[in-house]
Amino acid sequence: MHGAPEQWSELWSEQGFRRPLGAAAGFVLISLFVMAGALGIALGVALGALLALPPWHRLKTLLPLNLAFSSFLLFIAWAWVTTLWSPYHSVDQALKMTAGAFIYGLFPFAVWTLRGRGRDLVFNLALYSALAMFIPYLVEGTTGVISHLFAEGAAREAMLRDATRGVSAIVMASPALIVLVMQRWPGRSGRIVSVGVFLAALAISFLFSLSAGVLASVLGGIFLLVGFRYPRSAVLGAILLLVAMITLAPIVLPLLTRYIDADTVSFSWGWRLKMWPYVVTQIDQHALVGWGLDASRTFTADKFQMHGFSLSYLAMHPHNIGLHIWLETGLVGVMLSVTTLLLLGISIASQPQLSPWQGAAIAGSMAAFFVFATLTYGAWQEWLWACVAWVAALCVLAGPSDDDHQEANDGAP
């Protein structure tokens, strides 16, 4: 058995200390930010990507850019174009999208290039730090003691609403975490812990009254189980759900709202039931090219009455990624975004080394993301983009390393 000095010596000889320790630090920082409400995930992912930045000869392997990422860059370029006619006169969001596309994407790539003991170190710290995220949410959800230490009354309620971002991040990551748990502890112990992770994700969603989190946990769990048996089909199925949601949102959501009375549901869901038909009427006015990036922020004049409050129909974004893309970038943006997703799904599903472990992690996490994308969040939120990159990095750890790919290529006929 190797002693600690020998282990560190081997780690240094494999790839140096900087990249494994940088990636590990990134995962730990991300977990800490998730515990604090997840708004800082973008900073954690960016720092992890920069600290673990692969050397130039590894970065060159990204060229030429694959079709999915090229399509994504075309989508961002179109978003830049729409700023020309957007009523919201700022390019800040376009700058963040451009920077995020490159920086956030480098984090899972940096993790993929790790090997040997360095990869093992990152695997363990990523797993243990992610499991630790559940603790403060379970404690707060059952006792309320943490929030009472910092605020009371309306301020505390606002703090708890912000905490649902962290719950959402945990739920999206849970399918990948379940796979990592089963890989770390094979056999009965791993199955017990993985069931605990699933139940904990359900519990914190329920305790924080995040119904989307409950639905995401269930759907993510279903796709996770299917992915163990049919990894490629499960990945493509999750992608097709996202494609259908984005493409059909202006048709499907107004139909659903016709059969639900906004006064019979919770305040937040009632607001959505008023918001979505209104957004569709705005989409109809500029269906081809959209209103322009960040135009959602300017729809504040039109209001409605609910529960004694006068509310704007549109609050920052439509709380549905499909409607958001349609509203601000139009049919052109929708076609570019769904093309990106389809190319991504085909690329993942066609990988010869896609294992049932990794396929299940990807499919389950995508399905959980689908629920939040449909019911809760906007398309341009930086923390959400970074959360996707973090979950992607966890999925990378569930699969083969860069060395495994190289060995397979070397042995190919």
Secondary structure, DSSP 8 states (H G I E B T S, - for coil): ---HHHHHHHHHHHH-SHHHHHHHHHHHHHHHHHHTTSTTHHHHHHHHHHHT---HHHHGGG-S--HHHHHHHHHHHHHHHHTTT-SS---HHHHHHHHHHHHHHHHHHHHHT--HHHHHHHHHHHHHHHHHTHHHHHHHHHH-HHHHHH--HHHHHHHHHHHHHHHHHHHHHHHHHHHHHHHHSTTHHHHHHHHHHHHHHHHHHHHTT-HHHHHHHHHHHHHHHHHHH-HHHHHHHHHHHHHHHHHHHHHHHHHHHTTS-GGGS-HHHHHHHHHHHHHHHHHHHTTTT-S-TTGGGG--S-EEEETTEEEES--SS-SSHHHHHHHHHHHHHHHHHHHHHHHHHHHHHT-TT--HHHHHHHHHHHHHHHHHHHHT--TT-HHHHHHHHHHHHHHHHTS--HHHHHHHHHT--
